[in-house]
Amino acid sequence: MKSTVIKRSIVLDGHKTSVSLEEPFWTELKEIAHFEHMTLSKLVGGIDAMRKQSNLSSAIRLFVLEHVQKQSSSADDCTKSRTYSQTLPLNSHQQSTTE
């Protein structure tokens, strides 16, 4: 499966810059911006200000990856928590009230 790199212009601090990302990264980045109630330019501006990489596209990819990993970890924690609590035996008080 070939992923197409898409180049888009974004305004950062009043200057237009081009960013090249694969479509799945653009899609996820837009979803993050929407979820955070901010524009794509504002989100990318924040990534730009905090980046440690010299390449903005790489910094965006790492930001998206980290965001997705945190979401996945949170979802896994909720699932584990529900599964764990469902396997706990009922204590005697709970048993007597439910019988």
PyMOL commands that set and color helices and strands:
alter all, ss='L'
color gray80, all
select helices_A, chain A and resi 23-35+40-50+56-87+92-98
alter helices_A, ss='H'
color red, helices_A
select strands_A, chain A and resi 5-12+15-22
alter strands_A, ss='S'
color yellow, strands_A
deselect
rebuild
show_as cartoon
